[in-house]
Amino acid sequence: MTSSPSDGDPLQSPNNLSTTSIPTLEVHKTRSPARNESPETSATSLPIRASSPPPLGSRTSTFSSVLSRSSSPNGRLSLSIPRVGRSQTHSPLGNPSETYDDTRSLIVRAFSPTVGIYASPEVDQLAARKGVKGGFVGLVRPFGDRINGKVVVRDSAGASRAWEDFGVHLADLGQVAKDGASTDTDAESTEKLEELMEHYVGEGFDETEDPPGRGETSPFYRIFLSRLLCSQSMSPHETFRHPVGAVIAISSATSQPIETLRNLYQQTASGSRALPAYANPEYLRYYVLVHDEDRDDFSKSSALFDQMKRHFGLHCHLLRLRSAPCTEADDDTEELPISEWLSSDEQLSLFRDTADLLDLDNPTLPYVFSSDATALQGFVRELIAQSIIYHMEQRVALWNEQIASRRRGISGRFMSLSKRWTGIGTSSRSSSSTTNLASGGNYDSLQGTYRYDAPESLLRKLADYAFMLRDYKLAASTYELLRSDYSNDKAWKHLAGANEMCCVATLLNPLTSSGSSKFKIENFDNMLETASYSYLTRCNDPALALRSILLGTELLKVRGRSASELAAKWATRSLELGLVGSIGHVLVSERVASCFSERIGIGNTGWGTRKRKAALWNIMAADEWMKLGRAEIAAQKLDEAQELYSETKNTDSHKEFHEMAEYLEQLRLAVRMKLGEARKRGFSGATRQLELDGPADSSVDVEDETLEEMNPLETTDSRGRRRSLLGGGAGPGAVNLMEPMTPLSPARLSRPDKFLQDDDFE
């Protein structure tokens, strides 16, 4: 068995550090030599990571001013660092750029590398003096969501590509280790997600925003999908939440900095911040010295930083920050942005904390100096572009050469068969753990894990690293190797994860053409079936089952005729399995309508389109939005349904079904009356006037009693909520389109329904 490769970077334990004598350590040059070019042309994209700084005399005054705020041993910082934009408390997507609104980019950035943060108490106190909750993690976390400038990544073939939306997930290392050691599943994550969506839906709709066009992703669904993707904690079956590196930060105010560094490292190796046994402990350590500009002497900090550089080489940074608090009234300040990847629980806690401040019209977020924001941006960029990415590229190349390449050959396949049937080639274990291993394999069936140095674990880490570096071809081929191994070992959660990510990586690969002979829609159907079944039935993890289904739905719907119909099938499957609550139900119903509307027909006749199906799902979504008290969104869905019907060959075909036509007219009337009552009461509501077919003398001021008489197809359930019944008194053959009713989340059942307080139909 191939063991885990040792880390070639100079990241070893700082046990040999001494305040009196500094032993000489051999630091290997792991970076290419600096190119002979000006820093103005190369520092922005950082295509080559230099091992020594270029001469300072060639720098411009602008670049020198940047370095004065954030010093580093190599000095390769981006020259184009824009000001951090102000973000709103209730804006979950933080950055309003078009790239962030793209669903594919959202999925790609959700699976970014995770970097742990472990700071000394002095560093957390500095952040607390600036008014930042969560210590140093809360201060630096928002700047990792998206790195400024282009980030160059090399794939397994040696080709380089620059990405403008690359980012990382910065998290507290202790919390990551605690979540990874916990045996609790994410059973409550879907309930928290539903509660969060109720908050957003109940906040009202901004009239100044243009409603999404037909087929576009709604803001509510983007929030829903992003919170679902970031709600997963550290798990043995995948390594996306395993730290790729850890930032160990000390302050210039620390009384014994060398001893503190030694203790912090020891805690990450075998102390309270140590990762669980299934996680690889050989991750990169990055050392940061935080200098307090307002209180400490820079000459002493510089001397201490030189001491750190001699031991850790390029993997250290001098971060210069001010500890003085600032307000909006101060000059040259900016509001600290909110991290895009807050979990549902974190977002709800933020809403509770800022509720009182919003009522008092006070700032809900702390302010930081612009110089501090620039320094933090430069620090995160240097950490990612010069250390984290290079470390991941090195590991991918090594694991691919030592393990994956051998497995793909004939000898590797023969050894795999030998291990499966005869036990030859299996790793040795102690007698206490051997009894827990599956026959002829490395899987511990009692713990549900592989050892971190087992070939299966290293292959999964290779595939995940390649996925996070966006080398989807290598990732998909490695996931394909793992599927058979996990199936033979009956490692069901690992098998589900391998099928899920193999499907996602293949669909994300731009070289995988939908017209290619290798693009078989049946393969994606089988992978999604295996993933969802294993997650839900064998592992009892509905959150991961929902994640796999929605990822497949979003990536399949843009892949052509049969793929878009398969996407609609799986979105409908998530509703049938009851994986979502009431708000999730209506959001997924909208995606089903979008999948059917994008179904392309054959020839000029348009045969094979699914316009009527898309219109029907829009009508059902409109009815559900009415139940949630959002008549303006229901009006938009009815408009989309009317447009879809008008594009069919027989535009009035739905009127031939009398129950359907009567139900649609009643729903239109209810929406129109609801909008009229909202306008009379001054509520923020409809973004546009609903155009209805009907008598010209129809008034929006009709009394509620009149509506009760004119609406025989609706009744009131036991909760006082209106229901659409197409079968009540309609005669034989009537179809009840709205049964079963949309499920209600446990969070809504435990408290009064705020939507019923303003119900105009009671």
Secondary structure as GFF3:
##gff-version 3
##sequence-region A 1 762
A	DSSP	three_ten_helix	14	16	.	.	.	ID=ss1
A	DSSP	alpha_helix	39	42	.	.	.	ID=ss2
A	DSSP	three_ten_helix	56	58	.	.	.	ID=ss3
A	DSSP	alpha_helix	61	67	.	.	.	ID=ss4
A	DSSP	beta_strand	70	71	.	.	.	ID=ss5
A	DSSP	alpha_helix	98	101	.	.	.	ID=ss6
A	DSSP	alpha_helix	103	110	.	.	.	ID=ss7
A	DSSP	beta_strand	114	119	.	.	.	ID=ss8
A	DSSP	alpha_helix	121	129	.	.	.	ID=ss9
A	DSSP	alpha_helix	135	140	.	.	.	ID=ss10
A	DSSP	three_ten_helix	141	144	.	.	.	ID=ss11
A	DSSP	beta_strand	151	154	.	.	.	ID=ss12
A	DSSP	beta_strand	160	163	.	.	.	ID=ss13
A	DSSP	beta_strand	169	172	.	.	.	ID=ss14
A	DSSP	alpha_helix	173	181	.	.	.	ID=ss15
A	DSSP	alpha_helix	189	202	.	.	.	ID=ss16
A	DSSP	alpha_helix	219	229	.	.	.	ID=ss17
A	DSSP	beta_strand	243	251	.	.	.	ID=ss18
A	DSSP	alpha_helix	257	270	.	.	.	ID=ss19
A	DSSP	beta_strand	284	292	.	.	.	ID=ss20
A	DSSP	alpha_helix	298	312	.	.	.	ID=ss21
A	DSSP	beta_strand	316	321	.	.	.	ID=ss22
A	DSSP	beta_strand	333	335	.	.	.	ID=ss23
A	DSSP	alpha_helix	344	359	.	.	.	ID=ss24
A	DSSP	beta_strand	367	369	.	.	.	ID=ss25
A	DSSP	alpha_helix	370	382	.	.	.	ID=ss26
A	DSSP	pi_helix	383	388	.	.	.	ID=ss27
A	DSSP	alpha_helix	389	399	.	.	.	ID=ss28
A	DSSP	pi_helix	400	404	.	.	.	ID=ss29
A	DSSP	alpha_helix	405	408	.	.	.	ID=ss30
A	DSSP	alpha_helix	410	421	.	.	.	ID=ss31
A	DSSP	alpha_helix	431	434	.	.	.	ID=ss32
A	DSSP	beta_strand	443	444	.	.	.	ID=ss33
A	DSSP	beta_strand	449	450	.	.	.	ID=ss34
A	DSSP	alpha_helix	455	468	.	.	.	ID=ss35
A	DSSP	alpha_helix	472	489	.	.	.	ID=ss36
A	DSSP	alpha_helix	492	508	.	.	.	ID=ss37
A	DSSP	alpha_helix	521	533	.	.	.	ID=ss38
A	DSSP	pi_helix	534	538	.	.	.	ID=ss39
A	DSSP	alpha_helix	542	556	.	.	.	ID=ss40
A	DSSP	alpha_helix	561	576	.	.	.	ID=ss41
A	DSSP	alpha_helix	582	597	.	.	.	ID=ss42
A	DSSP	alpha_helix	611	627	.	.	.	ID=ss43
A	DSSP	alpha_helix	631	646	.	.	.	ID=ss44
A	DSSP	three_ten_helix	653	656	.	.	.	ID=ss45
A	DSSP	alpha_helix	658	681	.	.	.	ID=ss46
A	DSSP	alpha_helix	704	710	.	.	.	ID=ss47
A	DSSP	beta_strand	714	716	.	.	.	ID=ss48
A	DSSP	beta_strand	722	724	.	.	.	ID=ss49
A	DSSP	alpha_helix	746	749	.	.	.	ID=ss50
A	DSSP	three_ten_helix	754	758	.	.	.	ID=ss51
###
